[in-house]
């Protein structure tokens, strides 16, 4: 995501997204924001734009694949390096998305909001026919892929939001988001030693909690993968490659936390996860785009990633 990092001593994420929802028959949703524009579920109408470099966007790619929605919602994948204007489709022929025909993702935002003032973020869902952005509200994108697109889920698609544990799962996801997903950024973009020190303690307190929890259960909510696992996984996949050094999250590597490391490998080796984890794109994005943290733009050669395919022992 290209987000508006607010210039304060303590990192604060700009979370003012385009909150529109895509729901079955454009009905008011039963959960979450309702005072937004509603768009109808319709196969082929929308295109998910999600860069594999971005953890927030990779969530949506994984959910789309796990639910079997590949033939229902198209996928455009910008390259890992962008400028101040927005993500670009560097990986496609002629640098254009093959369906939308645009080079900069910002064109889809400006098609709907000519004076759009905020960050041009991924994931975003774009209406193909009009070329207009529909939403970039990443937690609701994956939520609605599960709850609103059920008529088009593949047979045997996983229950990513099991009713029996949903209340606890939402509490777990809130802590994962505030302390881990966003916690690594709180460390990396801290504007003072005091802010960094506090962020560092919060992050590793949460990782220790997760390490203990995953010593008792295969996945966060039991013996089946849920959205909570997808949300945690995309941060863990970037931890040693980027966050440990680049964001100064260096108390412990992921590979030094036995339960979290086994859990991350378990997910990586599950269809939908590993093939959507591109370590080269991940490193290129963080080390090249974050000029303020890494002004040289040098991308490190390591770490050794071969361990991701070793036995995890969590079956």
URSUL-V182372 format. One line per field, one symbol per residue. phi: phi as a letter, one per 30 degrees, with the letter a starting at -180 (. if undefined). psi: psi as a letter, one per 40 degrees, with the letter a starting at -180 (. if undefined). A space follows every 10 residues. Layout:
BEGIN
phi = ???
psi = ???
END
This chain:
BEGIN
phi = .ccddddbec ebddcdcdde bcbdihdedd biecdbdccd daeidbbdca dddcdddded dddededicd dcbdbcbddd cbcddldbcd dceiibddcd iccceedddd dcbececcdd ccdbccdddc icdcabdddd edededdcce dcddeieddd bdddbddddd ddddddddcc edddddddce caddddeddd dddddddddd dddddcbdcd ckcbdbdedd ddeddddcdd dbdecdcicc dbdedccedd dddddededc ejcddcccdd dedddddcdd ddcbddidcd dcddcdddcd ecicd
psi = hhighhgidh hhhhfgihei ihihffihie hahdfihhii hhhedihhhh hedhdddddd ddddddefed edhihhgiie hiaedaiifd eihefhhedd fidhdddddd ddgdfheaih iiiihhhdde ehidifgddd dddddddefd eeiiheiige ghddeddddd dddddddddc deddddddeh eidddddddd dddddddddd dddeeeidid ebeihidddd dddddddedd ddddddefgf dhideegddd ddddddddeh hdcdeehgdd dddddddddg dddgddehhi daihededei hefe.
END
